[in-house]
Amino acid sequence: MDYAKLGFKAGLEIHQQLDTPKLFSGAPSFLRSDAPHYTISRRLHAVAGESGAVDEAVSHEAGLGKKFIYEGYRDTVSLVELDEEPAHAVNQEALDTALTVALLLNCEIYPVTQVMRKTVIDGSNTSGFQRTVLIAHDGFLELSSGQKIGIATVCLEEDSARLILREKDKVVYRLDRLGIPLVEIATYPDLKNAEQVKECALKLGEILRVCRVKRGIGTIRQDVNVSIKGHDRVEIKGFQDPKMMIKTIDCEIERQLLDLKNKKKNGEVRNAKEDGTSEFLRPMPGASRMYPETDLNLLRIGLDKINGLKKNLPKLKTDIRDELKKKGLSDEMIGLVLESSEILDEFETLLKVYSLDANLVGKMVTLWRNEFATKMNKTLMEIKEVLSEKVLEKILDNVNSKKIGAGDVKHIMMKILDGEKLENALKVEKVDDNEIEKEIRELIKTKPGLRANAYMGMLMAKFKGRIDANKAMEIIEKFVG
Amino acid sequence: MVELNFKAGDFVKFRLAREEIEARVLESSDSRVVLVKLNSGYNIGIPKENILDCVVVEKFKDAKKENVVPVSKGKPSIGLIVTGGTIASKLDSRTGGTAPLTDVSEFAKFYPRLFERVNVKKLSVPFMIASESMSSEHWITIAEHAKEMLNDSEIRGVIITHGSDTLHYTASALSFFLRDLKKPVVLTFSQRSIDRASSDAELNLDCAVTMALSNCAEVMIVGHANENDDYCFALRGTKVRKMHSSRRDTFKPINCSPLAKVWPDKIEFLEKYNARSEGLTKLDSSFNDKVALVYFYPGQDPSILDYYLVQGYRGIVIAMSGLGHVAIEDVNYFWESALKRAIKNGMVVCASAQTIYGRLNPKVYSTGRMLDEMGIIYLEDMLAETAFVKLGFVLGHKNWKSLVREKMLENFNGEFNSLLSE
């Protein structure tokens, strides 16, 4: 498809749940599958917006006249979610997380902003509106080609209630999801083809994952705004699988082309289907559905807060990878070290003690511990209890001060696991170089023609930890060409 | 700093250090910040010191739309008194805050269903204030407006919308002021602002209409019975209290059952009530506002009584602990002498229960017996707020001067309940 010729423009809108308490109540934010403790029933009615106009998208929502049943839990649902208490001040943990996302996206933060109510009357919000606050604007992210994609806005908003059952006159929602903080990221329509849309979505996902966000199905929702020349913007909601994006976008272009042929150009909101096509959901929402949350003060975001967050910005995985590579870690070791943030932390702490051999430090915290666990039929936890970060630090300290050699480290770890005290294990009784040489001559004489590694193995078997492996290899290589 | 020559409502272009913003200016509660609405609908604040330059692109035009009040000939007529509070406040697009609904047509815009069901023959807006700012003068004014409506033969009942904070005081006052009530008087409110699709005002008002057209000639508060948008309770004006700061079922019957369960289309009566009848309702709104309501607490200095005496107060209701006690054995404070001094100087001292639920009984403990003998009037199961209103009403009647105790203990309008149901 010739995207440039079609005047294709696309922008992404991402909603990601944050792993913090609820945004306007501080209630715990997790989904529940146990039976709800109670239900309440409510109705919603039409209200004229502040200008007196009823928003087109609002009036389209078929919430009026329906009965909404909300399922709640005594221990995790507060009066705010029940629409029985005014909103509490914005949860600071959620705000900090959203600001962190905005800063990672190079955005400008608004120093003063206001929590808004966005009218929603499909029943998914008990109040009849969704609270949302614009916190940042005009940032960017870089694609692998180097192209910068503009970030239009970053908002912090509350998630809606979870749909459980929809019948003709009755809809059942669960309140566990209502109020969970969402960060909403909207890009500018800078994306020039479907492939870029996908790459941008993946890149945003990578940035979000280093922040305090929830993981797993349903915790991230991706919408795409698509238009071709002559057609108004169409919003496609509900991608779960980035793999389907390209196909869905291509289908939408075909649909818009057909629209133009039929002299239609209207923007609308559509729902992505699994086969790549989409279906009409509702008209585009307008600005008239937004009005201020009158129960809260203006939200001020001070420079102190922003500077504090800037100092502690989490690193992206790709950045960490590059850094580890610079420190001399092999690709295989990078993979192992990055398996958990705990290991990465440990690795970075230990590397500060001994920075000459990143791979040695890497092996200590990954491969060898695992190896010992398997050999000794113990859990990794049990191994870690003995070979703690403190113990490893002590060993590396000795390597650094040349009291022991790098080649001794594994053996020392083994000895400690065998029950030897740390101080004793660190006392490596060195076999004299002459004695090693003598032994090597003897070995070559009795078993000639073997490879260096074979002699090394025999040497190690005889002297156990009492020789420095590197040193021994040097000597062997003198005799075996 | 650059001169900011725009007004709220204007569409303005701002130049800031790194960007330009075009937006509609709103009224800001913070003088250091210009609050604006962006085209997306979001509001943000611009610290004034960040504005390098600004130009008004478009002046504010007050597009006042004439709202037409629907006339509903052929439908039953009611009287409507609007006094302020959440139920009669709307969002002001210019200020971004809430402002009172100012006329009938606006009321009609927000509550079309009311005008579909009835013909609002008379509507009055005597004042628009939050209920915590009301005093006995406001109760009297409301009573006067209600009486006039009640005595219009076409009007079937009167609905009064009111802030919820002190609604139970007003309900008590109307219960005493409107004598020989022949038609329903229904007070209603909302706890959730009416801009929200979820506002409780809708059901409350709908049920208030049902009650106003009913056969029940009582002063009642009508509001959500529970957290569901299902039905309301009609609660007797003298035995009701606001019991929750934010929930929609905030009003609870105290020491009695609700008068009725009310749906938009039906009523299920739970208690006996005065039936609608022919004739005129009288107004008796004599009130002496030199009355006070004092809440007893441990370690309280009783010289508060002397203060009220010096200030010329004629009556005081003390919300006492338990069955009706104040500190008698406190070594620092002598309530006994302070109370005797007050009573000797002509102060009427009444006792009501700070437990809210239950009946006082001064005969059980020696403290109670002593206070009882001093001449304190024990008001049984009457709510402290009702007692306060009733005391002002009784003391307002000069011809009852020698009958104060009898009148305080006479059951005017269900303020006593000998059965204490619930």
Chai-1 contact restraints between the chains, C-beta under 6 A:
chainA,res_idxA,chainB,res_idxB,connection_type,confidence,min_distance_angstrom,max_distance_angstrom,comment,restraint_id
A,I40,B,E227,contact,1.0,0.0,6.0,A-B,restraint_1
A,I40,B,N228,contact,1.0,0.0,6.0,A-B,restraint_2
A,S41,B,N228,contact,1.0,0.0,6.0,A-B,restraint_3
A,R42,B,D229,contact,1.0,0.0,6.0,A-B,restraint_4
A,R43,B,D229,contact,1.0,0.0,6.0,A-B,restraint_5
A,L44,B,A197,contact,1.0,0.0,6.0,A-B,restraint_6
A,L44,B,S198,contact,1.0,0.0,6.0,A-B,restraint_7
A,H45,B,A197,contact,1.0,0.0,6.0,A-B,restraint_8
A,H45,B,E202,contact,1.0,0.0,6.0,A-B,restraint_9
A,V47,B,D195,contact,1.0,0.0,6.0,A-B,restraint_10
A,V47,B,A197,contact,1.0,0.0,6.0,A-B,restraint_11
A,E50,B,L91,contact,1.0,0.0,6.0,A-B,restraint_12
A,E50,B,S93,contact,1.0,0.0,6.0,A-B,restraint_13
A,S51,B,S93,contact,1.0,0.0,6.0,A-B,restraint_14
A,D83,B,S198,contact,1.0,0.0,6.0,A-B,restraint_15
A,E84,B,S246,contact,1.0,0.0,6.0,A-B,restraint_16
A,E84,B,R247,contact,1.0,0.0,6.0,A-B,restraint_17
A,E85,B,S246,contact,1.0,0.0,6.0,A-B,restraint_18
A,Y110,B,I44,contact,1.0,0.0,6.0,A-B,restraint_19
A,P111,B,P47,contact,1.0,0.0,6.0,A-B,restraint_20
A,V112,B,V33,contact,1.0,0.0,6.0,A-B,restraint_21
A,V112,B,G45,contact,1.0,0.0,6.0,A-B,restraint_22
A,T113,B,I44,contact,1.0,0.0,6.0,A-B,restraint_23
A,Q114,B,N43,contact,1.0,0.0,6.0,A-B,restraint_24
A,M116,B,Y42,contact,1.0,0.0,6.0,A-B,restraint_25
A,I121,B,A197,contact,1.0,0.0,6.0,A-B,restraint_26
A,S127,B,R196,contact,1.0,0.0,6.0,A-B,restraint_27
A,S127,B,S198,contact,1.0,0.0,6.0,A-B,restraint_28
A,G128,B,R196,contact,1.0,0.0,6.0,A-B,restraint_29
A,G128,B,A197,contact,1.0,0.0,6.0,A-B,restraint_30
A,G128,B,S198,contact,1.0,0.0,6.0,A-B,restraint_31
A,L134,B,Y42,contact,1.0,0.0,6.0,A-B,restraint_32
A,A287,B,G41,contact,1.0,0.0,6.0,A-B,restraint_33
A,M290,B,G41,contact,1.0,0.0,6.0,A-B,restraint_34
A,Y291,B,L91,contact,1.0,0.0,6.0,A-B,restraint_35
A,P292,B,N43,contact,1.0,0.0,6.0,A-B,restraint_36
A,P292,B,G96,contact,1.0,0.0,6.0,A-B,restraint_37
A,T294,B,G97,contact,1.0,0.0,6.0,A-B,restraint_38
A,T294,B,T98,contact,1.0,0.0,6.0,A-B,restraint_39
A,L298,B,G45,contact,1.0,0.0,6.0,A-B,restraint_40
